[in-house]
Amino acid sequence: MTDRGFRTVRDPLWNTIRLDPTAARIVDTTVFQRLRYIRQLGLTHLVYPGATHTRFDHVLGVYHLTTTALRLLHERGAIPPEVWEGEELIPFAALLHDIGHYAFSHALEELEPERIPADHEAVAERFFHSPDLREALVPLGPGAEDRIRALIKGESDLPLRGLVSGSLDLDKMEYLKRDAYFCGVPYGEVDVDRLLQGLVLLPCSGTGKWEIGVHEKATAALESLLFAKYQMFRNVYWHHAVRSATVLYKRIVDEAVVTGLIDPEELVGPTDEQLLYEIHRRAREDDGEVAERLVTRWIPALRHRRLPKRAVELTAADLRGRRVEDWAVGDSLRKRAVEDELAMELGLQSGEVMIDFPHKRAMFQLNLLIERRSGAVERLGPDGLPGLLDLPRVAEELYRAARVLRVFTFERRDVPLESVLEKVTQPA
């Protein structure tokens, strides 16, 4: 439905999303339409079949929440005019914040830095070179493209930047609600309305700069956001089978890059199915050992959900008194060497043992201004805030509890627990 350039989109979460003419032009660009084919939750649909929603759905929702938040902030009034600098760019930064995502969303960002060009915020810059996107941004005036990119990368100094990137950005509120809805789980329930109502623009006493904060009356809703993150990470994002599929997908892409089947730069642009198809096609035309393994074992295993098995699973309680080695977090050459050493001991091929200890510390960190009932403005940072629940400390505990150290094997094997503890951890 259109009305003088406006467009109405029906959404199962927010009911009606109204795009202004500039947003509608952005949505019609080729680079934005690509997001229809990038699944929001990567390979999670192999566990939760409903999780086939996309980055396209999500960013429309973030745009909707952003325009709503701006309206509510205006209604409160009593804000100096200069604080609204760059306001006209905020909804479009929200709309474009995921434009640079790789196939299957975040998974490839866990690879070694040399395997991929950059994280999705930095890669977004390449998509801004698209002629039709540049044309769509023309009505926003000279320099708008650079300022939007700075907002997406968290490098802007605009007072409203926190709506796009920060501890309480609207992206987090949207994806938790949307992911829970499409996975069919009750864990991601966030009091979005109360959080939006509680948003305020506040001056920081230390810097004198204005930024997005929250009123003390909305801290209960802030707690709901924190606990929803914990539940979703523990039960959905870091579910053992989701992680199994993710590490297998990463191994497929990593091997394809290392053996030269695909150049890291070619990871920018393809959709989910395009990337897997292209790796499979090139591997079929190659006579190398790794290529054969990709074609006959690993890619079919991913497509047919024959996922690597859990051989070892260690929770925070199991790891008490031990510290996981730094090299085991993310991907590294040292980690791959230990994995292949285990594979040889278990009679498996190179690459068919995978150690997984996911990390996302920033997702549980809080750093934002709070307006107390007295009118005082204080920062809720790493040390908490007297008179409120010690949210940062709780966040750290939730993060620790959500993480699980796992060893996956391509075929079922019994892996000695003591061997894993010796190779992957050390006394705390």
N, C-alpha and C positions, 0 to 999 in steps of 0.2 A: 504494500500500500504506500502511495506517495502523496505528498501535499506540498507543492511548491518546492520541490527538491528534498523534502524530508522523507524518511522511509521508516515504516514500522515493521519490526521483526517480532514474531511470536517466539517466546522462549519458555521451556517447561519450568525453569527456576524463578525467573523474574517476571513472568507473564508477558509484559509488553516492553520492548526496548525501542526507543525512538531515536533514530540516527539523524543528525542534522545534515545539510547538504554536503559539507566537506567530509564528514564521516562516511556518508554514502559513496562519495567518489573514491575514498580510500579503500573501502570494502570491495569495490568493483575492480581494483587493480589486480593484475596477474599475481604479483608477489603476495598479496593478501589472500587471494582465493586459494593459494597453495596450502594455507593453514587448515583448509577443510580436510586435508589428507595427511595431517600430522596428528596422531592420537595424543590426547592430553596426557594419558597415563602410560604411554609406551606400550609395554607388553602385558599390562595388568589385566587386559581382557582375556588372557589365557587362564586366569584364575576367577575373575569376576566378569562373566560374559557381557554384562551391561556396560562395561567401561570402554565403550567405543566412541565416546564423545571426543571432540577434537579441540585443538588450540583455537580454531575459528569460533566455536561456541563460547569458549572461555573468555576470549578478549572482548567479545561483544558484551558479555556480562560485566567485565571490569570497566568498560566504557560507561555502561549504564550506572554502575555504583559511583563512578567518578562524577558524572553529571549530577547525580542525586546529592552527593556529599558537598559539591560546590554550591548547590542551591540552598542546602541547609546552613552552610557556613555564612552565606549572604544574609539569610533570614535573621541570624543572630545580631548582625550589625556591630557597630562600635569598633570597627577595624580600620586602621589608617589606610588611605587609598593606595599607598605605595606597596602594601603587603599583597595586593592583588596583581602585582606585576607578573606577566606571563600566564595569567589565568587561562587565557584563550587557548594555550597550547596543551594544558594538562589533559583534557579528555582525549586528545589525539596521541599523546605519549602513552596513555593507558591503552588505547586501541592498538598501538603498534609495538607494545613492549615485548611481545613474543615473536616478532616478525622473523627473527634470525634463528629460530629453533631448528636443530638437526632432526633427521628422521628418528622417530620413536622418542622424541622430546629429550629428556635430560641424560639418558644413558651414556651417550658418547662423551659427555663432559667429564666422565669419570676416568677416561683413558689418560695415558701419559700426555703431557702438554704437546710434545712433538708429533703426536699422532693426529691431532686436530688443529685447525687454524687458530681457534680461540673459543671462548665461551659464547653462549648465544647472544648475550647483550652486545659483545664486541662485534660478532658476526653480523648483527642487525645492520651495521653501517653499510655493508655491501649491498643489502637489499634497497637501501635508500638511493642507490645509483640507478634504480629502475626508472626509465623515462616516464611511465604512466604514474608512478607514485610521486615523482617530483612534480609532475603537472597537477596532481590532486592537491598537493600542499601549497601551490602558488597563492591561493586566496589568503593564506595565513601571513603573507608578507616576507620580505627578505630576511634571511637568517633563521627562519622558523625551523628548517630542516636540522641545522646544527644544534639548536636549542632543544629540540625534541630528542635528538640522539643523546645529548648530555643528560637529560632527564631519565632516559631508559638505562643509561650506564651508571646512574647514581652519582654523576659528576656535576650536577646543576646546583646553583646557589639560590634558586628561586624559593621564596618562602613556602610555596605549595608543593614543593618537590616530594614531601613525605607521602602524598597521596599515590605517587607512582613507585617510589622506592624507599623503603624504610621499615622499621619494626612493625608499623601498623598500616602498611600499604594495602590498598583495596584488592590487589591481586590475591593476597593470602585469604581474605574473607571470601572471595569468589570461588577460588579453587577448592577450598575445604567443603563448602556447601555443594558445589557441583560434583566433585568427585564422590562424595558420600551418596548423593542422590543417584548417580548412575551406577555406582557399585552396589546399591541396594543395602547399604549398611547404616546404622544409626549413630556412628561414631563422630561424624563431622558436623554435629549440630552447633552452630555459632549464632549468637544473638546479634545478627547483622544490623537489624533496625536500631537496637540500643547503642551499638558501637557508632553507627552513623550519627545518631542523635547526640552522642557524647563527644564527637570530634570538635576540637576548638583550635583556633590559631593563637599561639602564645609566644611572647618574647622570651628568649633565653637570657637569664641574668648574667651568664658568663660572657656571651658574645654580643648580646644586644640584638641578635638576629631573630626574626620570627620564624616559627616552624609549626608543623602540625603536631598537636598533642591530644590528650583526652581528659575529660573532666573526671574528677574522683568518683562521681556517682556512677560512671560507666565501667569501673574497674571489675565489677562482677562479670560483665560481658567480655572484658579483656581476659579474665580467667577462663571463660568458656572457649575463647579462641586458642589459648595455650593448651588446654586439655584436649580440645578437638585435634590439634596438631599431633599431640602424643598418641591419641587413639588411632588416628589415620596412619601415622608412620608405623606404629606397632602392628596394626591389623591389615593394612592395605599396602602402603608404599614399600614396606620392608617385610612383607609376608614372604615366607621361605620360597614358595614357588614363583612369586614375582621376581625375587632376587635371582633364583635359578635361571629363569628365562633371560633376565637382564645380563647376567655374567656370560651366558652362552652367546647372546647377541654381541656383546662387547668383544668376546674372543673372536667371533667371526669377522668383525670389522677390523680388529687389531691385526689378525693374520693377513687379511686382504691388503692392508696398508703396508705391513712389514715386507711382504713378498712382492710388492709392487703391482698387485692386481688393480689397485685403485690408489690414486694420489690423494693425500689429505685434503687438498683444495676441492676435490670432487665430492667431498662430503657435504659441502655447502650447496643447498638447493634441492636435492632429491627428496621426494616424499617417502613415507615408510616403505611402501611396496616397491617404489622405483629403485631404492638403494639395494634392497635384498635381491631384486631381480637382476640388477646390473652386476652385483658381485657374483651371483650364481652363473650368469651368462659368461662372464670373463673367466671364471674358474673352469667352466666346461671346455673352454678353448685353450686352456693351459695344461701342460703335461706334468706339472710339478706335484710333489707328494702332498703339499698343503692344499693345493687346488683340488686334488682328488678327494681329500678328506672333507673339504668344504662341500663338495657336490654330493658325496655319497653318505656323509654322516651328519655334519653339523647343521647345515641349512635345512635338510629334511627333518632333523630332530626338532628344530625350532618351529618349523611350519606345522608339524604333526603333533606337537606338544609332547615329545618324548624328551623331557627335560632332565638335566643332570640331577643326581640323587643327593640328598643330604647324608653325608657320611659322618660329620661332626657338627654339633650345634652347642655353642657355649653362651649362656646369658651373662648379664652383669653379675648375678649371684655366683655363677660358676667361675667367673674370672676374678672373684674377690681375692685380693692379695697379689694379683698378676697384672702386668701392663702389656697390652698388645703393642708389638713393635711398630714404629712409625712407618716403616716401609710397607706394612701390611694394609695400611689405609689407602684407598684408591688403588692405582696400578703403578708398578715400578718394575725395573729390570730385576731387582733383588727378589721381589715377590714372585715373578715368573720363574726364576731359577729354583726357588723353594718348591713351587707348584710342580715343576717338571721333575724335581728330585723325588717328591712324593709319588708322582705318576709312575716313575721307573720302579719304585719300591712296590707299587701295587699292580704292576703289569699292565699299565695303561700307556697310551701314546702321549707324546709331548702335547701339552695344551689341554689335556682331558682331566686335569685336576684344577679346581679353581677355589682360591681362598677369598672370602668375602667378609668385609667388616665395614659396612656403609657408614658414611659420615655426612652430616648436614648441620654442623654446629650453628651456623648463622640462623637456621630456621627456628631455633629455640632461644635466641638471644633477644633481650629487650633493652631498648635505649630510647626513651621518649619523655617528653614533658607531661607533667600531670598538673592540672589546675585543682588545688585543694578547695574544699568547701569554704574555707576562710578567704579565698581569693588569691592566696599565695601560689606561686608557680615553682615547682620543684622537679628535678629530673629523676626519673626511675631508671637507674643504671645498674651496673653489675653488683652493687652493694645493697640493692633494694631501697625501700623507702619506709621510714618509721610510720606506723599507723595503718599501713596497708599490708596485705599478705606479701611475703617476701617472694614476689614473682620470679625475679632472676635466679634465686637459689633453687626454687622449685623447678624452673625451666631446665637448669643444669642437671638436676636429678632425673627429670623425665627423659632428657636426652640420653643419659647414661643407661637408663632402664630400657629404652626402646632399641638400643643397639644390640645386635647378636653377631658373634663371630661364627661363621659357618665354613665348612669345607665341602664343596660339591665334587662328585666324581661322575664322569660320563656314564660309567656302568657301576652298578651297585658293588661297593667294596666295604670291608670293615677296616676302619682306619684307627690305629691305636691313639687314644686320647693323649697319652703321655708324650707321644711323638709330636703331636700338633702343639701342645703346650711348650715343649722344648724348642721347637723350630720357630714358633710365631709369637711367643710371649716371653717375658722375663719378670722376675720378682719386682713388685711395685716399690 
